[in-house]
Amino acid sequence: MSAKKNGEMTSEVVTITPSMASEWLALNKNVRVSSPSRVRQYAAAMKRGEWELTGDAVKFDSDEKLVDGQNRLNAIIVAGKPVRSLVVRGASGSDVMDTGLSRSSGQLIVGRGYENGHAISAALRLYILWGLNGDFGITRIGGGSRYYVDNSMVLEALDNHKGVADAVDHLREEYGRTLQIGVTHAHLAVLHYAFSTYDETASEEFIGKLAGGLGIEPMTTMQVLRERLIGLRNDRVSVSDSVKMAYIIKCWNTYIGATPYDPTSKFSVAQCIKFGYKESYPLIAGVEPPDFEKEGLASRPKRIDDISNHANRQQAKALKERREKARNEKS
């Protein structure tokens, strides 16, 4: 075995036995769920003696927590055979490992110690796109976001806006894994966080009434909204999350008095939270979208049309090369 020091990082080739693999898996930071199909594929190669030593390493961070190599270690246990592998210790966190290949931002957030990583990731992506697009009308039929948000942006937003993660955790803890109103935790959490930047107490009361159903006064937009959302869910009516968010934003605007209505008129109450595809997406009264220019995120996301154009150029280039090769072969 050889070891090579690079600062505080060390690497060595180790013969990993099934018992060692079991011990190391106990040190797993739970960054991602093991892939059964990948484990079977690796184990079969190991049993046939086809597994070769490569540059891919089993990695531990500076706290001796396993951050990469979970599938390989499980495969060693299944194969029941020792395997030689490169082992790296003192590696930087899991945030920068394989992010473009197999780890989602949700898995990376779980690796940071958050229980609801995937919901937090979804909420942060919504929050980022809100800042970039200017409103939450980013998942409406016939539309879509103009931007692609990568994992690094999500993790940076988490550092700057931990309140989004706190909102997700609060909703999960208070109301369980499924909300009665048929809205995802991510969508409601990002609104909760946005509303709280205007009035934290009012936001807490509003979300509590909407999600929990307690203390709702009759003939209010809150009562109509909650009944509508529950009805849509019970009747399995397909309405986009973006439209549901529009309903909630309109209700919030009436809740804080920004949009007046006549509580004695059912028509007036219902009209306040009505939303059609042809109207402009409602803005949150008193709240501005986040300024990602100041946070350094605004210039980093790739526009979807830029990605599509790049892919089209690559396809056109490949087609041109194939045609030229065919002409050369004929001549």
C-alpha positions, 0 to 999 in steps of 0.5 A, a space after each residue: 500500500 502507498 500513501 500520498 499526502 496533499 495537505 491534510 488529504 491522504 490516499 492509499 490503495 486498500 484491500 477492502 474486505 466485506 467486514 471492512 465495508 460494513 464498518 465503513 458504511 456505518 460511517 455513511 453521512 447518508 448523502 444519497 440512497 444506495 442504488 440496488 441496480 448499481 450494487 448488483 452490477 458491481 457485485 456481479 463484476 466482483 464475483 467474476 473477477 472483472 473488477 479493476 483498480 481505477 481512479 475512482 475512490 472510496 472517500 472520507 471527509 476530515 471527520 472520517 465520515 464516508 462521503 463517496 463509495 457507498 454502492 461499491 462498499 455494498 457490492 463488496 458485501 453482496 459479492 462476499 469477496 475482498 476488493 482493492 480500491 483507492 481510498 481517500 481521507 480528508 476529502 472536502 465535503 460531499 457538496 463538490 463530489 459527483 454533483 453533476 453525475 449522481 447527487 441531487 441538490 436534495 441529497 447534498 442538503 441531506 448530507 449537510 444534516 437536514 432531514 427534509 433535503 429534497 423538499 428544501 431543495 425544491 423550495 430553494 429552487 422556487 425561491 431562486 427562480 422567483 428572484 430571477 423571473 420576478 414572480 412565481 408564474 414559472 410553472 404555468 401551462 404554456 410557460 416555464 422558467 427561463 433559467 436552469 438552476 444548478 446544485 451550487 446555486 441551491 447550496 449557496 441560496 441555502 447558506 444565505 436563506 436558511 429561513 426557507 429550510 426552517 419553513 420546510 422543517 416547520 411545516 413537516 413537523 407541524 402538519 406531517 408529510 402531506 398537507 390537507 390543502 393539496 399544496 407541496 411543502 416546498 411551495 407553501 414553505 417558500 411563500 411562508 418565508 416570503 410573507 415573513 419578510 413583510 410580517 413574521 407574525 402575520 405570516 405564521 398566523 396565515 400559514 397556520 390557518 391555511 394549513 391547520 384550518 383553526 381559527 378561520 372566520 366565516 365569509 373570509 377569503 381564507 375560508 373560501 381558499 381553504 375549501 377550494 384547495 381541499 375540494 380540488 384535492 378531494 375531487 382530484 382536479 388537476 391544477 398547477 402548483 403555480 396557480 395554487 400559489 397565485 390563489 394563496 398570494 391573492 388571499 395573503 394580500 387580502 389578509 394583510 389589508 392590501 386588497 380590500 373586499 366586502 366580507 358581506 358579499 360572497 361574490 366579492 370574497 370569491 373574486 378576490 382569490 380568482 385567478 385566470 391564465 390570461 391575467 398577470 401573475 399576482 405580486 406579494 404585497 409589500 414584498 420584493 423578490 430577492 436581489 440575486 445581483 447582490 448575492 452574486 447569483 444573478 449572472 450565474 444561471 444558464 438560460 434554458 434557450 442558451 442550453 437548447 441552442 448549444 445542444 442544437 449547435 452540437 447536433 448540427 456539428 455532429 451531423 455535418 461531420 458524419 456527412 463529410 465522413 460518408 462523402 470521404 468514404 465514397 470517394 
